[in-house]
Amino acid sequence: MGQVKKFSPTILYPVMLVSGMVLIFPGPILDSLIHKFEISKSVAGRLPFLFFVGGFFGLLFMSELARLIGTKRTFLFALALSSLSLALLGLAWSFNLILPLFFLCGFANNILFGLPGAITTRHSEKNTGASVTYLYAFFSIGVTAGPIVSIAILRKGLGYQAVLFQLSVLNLLVWLWVLSRRFPELEAIEGMSLRGISGLLQKNRLLFILLLLGQFFYVGAEQGVSVWVPKFWLDKFPSQSLQSAGLLLSGIWLMLSLGRFFFGWLSKYIDRRVILISLAILSALTSGASALIQEPILCAIFYLCFGLGMSGIYPLLVSYADGFPAQYISMGLALILALSSLGGAIGSFPVGILAETYSFSIAMLYPSLLLVLLAFIFPLLKNAYSKNSPSSKPSA
């Protein structure tokens, strides 16, 4: 596993693809789980909650694992754990067995999701914003493909277990890909320690806090929609089919994928902060409108616009981590992504409770509220970044 002389983020694309497919799997099968185990929406909300809590710990230990055993072995470990937990989920016969497996699956998948961003931010030789945005575009392609494949399997009557088994096999295939490749190491980095965190906060406190809050609100809004929109669609429009619910979710992530390619290119010419503010406003307005509109076609159109609005936010925020000193990038990004992954739990769990207590339309306004809060953060990035960014990096 010697050092790679010239790093290309393209070797990470298969990892991001499978990570995206696994991230989205709770949405298409949630209705099947509710019926099989005879649970309420609020109880079902525990599953994505545990998935994201597991993801929190995965991201928290991601940097330390990469430092101790190397990036390649970290990828191999996470892919093996993801494959195993998905297979066991398909075999589980009780709801209580599923709960810890969702946690383990989230733990493994968020390592696969977060580590490529840390590597690319550290080793990219070109525009960091564009490189990271292209990387997460492939993640979005995985999320787009996930519901299409899942719904196709469910429509054939194979059951949610088949969805889980095919994801398990895909993780094994990517495991073989990683085994045959060489990856750059995150050398000379600070491990996850109080000393390292203290050093980062002394140099970059404001930038760290803004990126953390930004990712927290973004992940909460994204997962609040992604986890629940299929169930929301079927409940609000009973005449619509399960296939249309899956296509809507895939359509949202297709717009996320296409948008990330576009905004990755646009970030070469326009201030990243301007793009972020515009996208947050667009996402807040369209997600709120989607929750209230009574016509299915208009609802779907606004959700597609929501996907476009969300597309550039996450990767462009990640790219701001290049404002940290080099030795803190991996640890700082891991800590930010770990803490912000709890936004997924806080974004998805309340939607189930609000839907149970009031209505799905009210519940789906919650992601819009998180995006309004997000829009207030981005104007502050300019000063936080310019004070701390290395002189060799482009301006915010």
N, C-alpha and C positions, 0 to 999 in steps of 0.2 A: 504493500500500500504506500509506495513512495509518493513524494510530492508531485502533483501534476504540473508540468511546466507552463502550459497554457490552458486556462480553464474556459470551457464553454458551457453555459447553463443548459444547453440542449440535452445533456446526459441526464438531467434531472426531470425532464418532461414526463417520462413514464411514471415516475414516482408521484408527481403531481396529479396525473390523470387518475390513477387508482385511488389516491387520497380523496380526490373530489367525488368519485363514485361512492366511496364508503361514507363520506360526510353526509350525503343526502339520503342514505338508505332508510332512516327512520320514517321520513315523510310518506313514501308510497306504501309502506307496510303497516303504518300505525293503525289504520282502520281494521286491517286483518287481525292485529294483535288485540284490539279492543273487543272484537267479536269472539275471538278464540278463548281469551281468558276472562271474558265477561267483566270488564273493568270500565270505569267511568273515564271521561276525558281528563279530569283533573289527576286521576291516578296514572293514566297513560302518560301524562306530562312528566312523570318521574323518569321515564326512559331517556328522552333527550337531555333532561337535567343531569342524569348520571353520566351520560355520554360526554357532556361538556365539562363536568367536574373531573372526569378521568382525563380529558384533554388538557385541563389546567395543570395537572400533575405531570403529564407527558411533556408539555412545553417547559415546565419548571425545571425538569431534570434533563431536558434535551441537550443543553450546552455542556452540562457536566458529563453526560454519557459520551458525547463527542470528544471531550477533552481526555477522558480516561481510556476509552477503547477505540477511538478513531471514528471518523464519519462513516466509513463503509460498514464497519461492524454495527454501528448504531442503526443504519438503514436496514441491515439484514435482521437484526433483533426485532425492530419495530414491524417489519413486514411479516416475520414469522408469527409474532404475537397477534397481529391483526388477523392473519389467516386462521389461526387456531381459534380465536375468540368468535369469529364469524361462523365457523363450522359448528362450534359448540352451541351458539345461539340457535342455529337451525335444528339442533338435536334436543334442545331444552324442552322439558315437558311441563314446567310450572313457571308461573310468573316470578316467583322468588328466585329462581335460578337465572332468569334473564337479567335481573337487576345488576348483579356484579359483572356479568359479561358485557353489558353496555358500558360499564365503567372501564373495563380493560380495553375494549375496542376503541373507545375515545382516547385513552392513554396512548395507545400505539399509533392511531391515525394522526393525532396532532403532532407527534414527532415527525412523521412523514410529511406533514403539512408545513411545519415551521422550520425544520433544518435546511431545506433547500433555499428558503429566503435568507437565512443567516449566511449560508455559503456564498450565494450570489451577491449579497450586499458587500461582503468582505472581499471577494475576489474578482468582481466584474471589472473589466478593463475599459468598458465603454460607459455610456450614460446609465447611471445606476437606476434612475426612475424608469427608464424604458426597459432595461434588462429585467428588473423585478416585476414590472407590469406584464411583460410577455410570459414570464414564468407562471404567474398566477392566472394568465389567460388559459394556459393548458389545464390548470386546476379547474377552472370554470367549465372547460370542455368536458372534463370528467363528470362534473356535477350535472351538466346538460344531458350527457348520455345516460347517467344513472337511472333517472326516472323512466326514460324511454325503454330501457332494457327491463327494468323491474315491472313496469306495467305490461309489457309484452309477455313476460313470464307468468304474471298473475292471470292474464286473460286466457292463457292456455290451460288454466286450471291446475298449475303445478304447485301453487301455494307459496306463501312467503318464505318457506324453508329453502326453496330452490333459488330465490333471490339471494339469500345469505350464502348458499353453497357456491354460486357462481362468483360472488365477490371474494370468497375465500380462495378460489382457484386463481383469480386474477392477481391476488396478492402474491401467490406462489410464483406465478410467471414473472412478475416484476422482481421478485427475490432472485430469480435466475439471471435477470438482466443486470441487477446490481452486482451480483457475484462476478460477472464477466467484465466489469468496468473498474476504472481507477478514479478516485475522488480526491479533491484537495482537502487538506486538513485545516482545521481552525487552530493554527499554531499561535503560540504566545498570547493566549487569551486568558482573561480572568475567569476562574471557576465561579460557580454560584456560591458566594460566601458573603457574610456581612461586610467583610473588608472590601470586597469587590463592589457590592451595592453602594457602600458608603463612598467609595472613590468615584463611582459613576454619578451619584447624586451631587457630590461636591462640584463636579465639572459641568453637569448637564441637567440640573434639577428640573428647570422649567420645561425643556424639550421632552424629558422623560415623562413628566406628568401629563403634558398635552397629548403625546402619542398614546399613552396608556388610556386616557379618557376617550380619545378619539376611536381607538380600536374597540374599547369596551362598548360604546354606544353603537358602533357599526355592526359588530358581531351580534349584539342583541337584536338589532333590527333585522339583519339578514336572516338569522335563524328563527326569529319569531315568525317571519313569513315562510321560509323554506319548509320548516317542520309542519306548519299547520295549514298552509294554503290548499293542499289537496282535500283535507277534511272540511275546511271552510267552504270550498267550492261545491262539494257534494251536499253539504247541509243547506247552503244558501240557495242553490239551484238544483233541486231534487231531480229535475228532468235530465240533467247532464250525466254523462257516463264516467266511470272510473278512468277510462282511456283519456277523456278530455281533461280530467284533473291532472293526470300524469303529464300530458302534453303542455298544460299551462305551466307546471313547475319546470319542465324542460325548456319551455319558451323563455321563462324568466332568466334561466341560467345561460341560454343561448345568447340573449342580449348582454348578459354579463361577460360572456366570452368575447363576443365581437367588440363590445365596448372597451375591453381591456387592451385589445390590439390597437384600437383607434386612439385611446387616450395615452397609451404608451408612446405612440408616435407623436401625439400632440404635445406631450410633456417635454419634447426636445425643443419646442418653439415657444411655449406659453408657460408662465409661472405655474408651478404645481399647485400653489395655494389658491390661485384663481380657479383652476379646474376643480379643486376639492370643494370650495364654497358653492360653486354652481351646481355640482352634482348632489351635494347634500340637500340643497333647496329643492331640486327636481325630485329627488327620491322621497322627501317628506311629503310633498304635495301629491304625488301620484299614489303613494301607498295609502294616504288618508282617503283620497278619492275612491280608490279600489274597494276599500272597506264599506263605503256608503252607497255606491252605485248599485242600482237594482237590475240593470240590464247585463246579462252575461257577456255579451260581446264587448261592451264598453269597459266592463270590469277587467276583462282579459287584456284589452288594449292598454289600460292604465297600469296593470301589473307588468306588462312588457316594458313600458316606459320606466317603471320602477327599477327593473333589471338593468336597463341602460344607465340610469342614474347611479346605481350602486357600483357599477363596473369598475370605475377607476379609483374608488376611495381606498379600499384596503391596500392594494399594492403601492399606491403613491404614498400612503402613510408609512408603510414599511420602509420605503426608500429613504425617508427622512432619518432613519437610523444611521445613515452615513455621516450624520452630524456628530455622532459619538466618536471619541478617540478609538483607533483601530482595535486596541486590546479589550475594549468594552462592548464592541458591536454585538458579538455573539451573545454574551451574557445579558446585555441590555435588551436586545430584541427578544431573547427567550423569556425574560421576565415580563416584558410588555405583553407578548402574545399569550403567556400563561395566565396572567391576571385578567387580560381582556377576554380570554376564552370563557371566563365565568359570565361574560355578557351573553353568551349563547344560552347558558342555563337560565339567566335572569330574563332573557328575551323570550324563550320558549315556554317556560313553566307558567308565568303569569297569564299567558294567552289562554292556556287550558282552564285555569281558574276563572278568568273573566268570562270565557265562553260558557262555562258551567253555571256561573252566577247570574250573568246578564244575557248577552247574546254574542254570536260570533262576530257580528259587525262591530260591536263595541270593542271586543277583544282584539280585532285586527287593526284598531286605531293605535294600539300600544306601540308597535314598531315606528309609526309616524312620529309619535312623541319623542322617541329616542333619537330620531334623525333631526328633529328640531334642536335638541340639545347639542347634537353633533355639529350643526351649522355654526353655533356660537364659538366653537373651539378653533376652527381653522384660521380666522383672522389673526390669532395670536401667534401662529407658527413662525411668521417672518422674523420677528425679533428673537424668538427663542433659538431659531436655527442659525441666524447670521452671527449671533454671539459665540456660538460653539463650533460651527462647522469648520472642517479643515480648509485651508486656503486653496487646496488643489481641487476641491469639489465645486460644482456649479452652484450658483445662488439658488435660494429657495424659490 
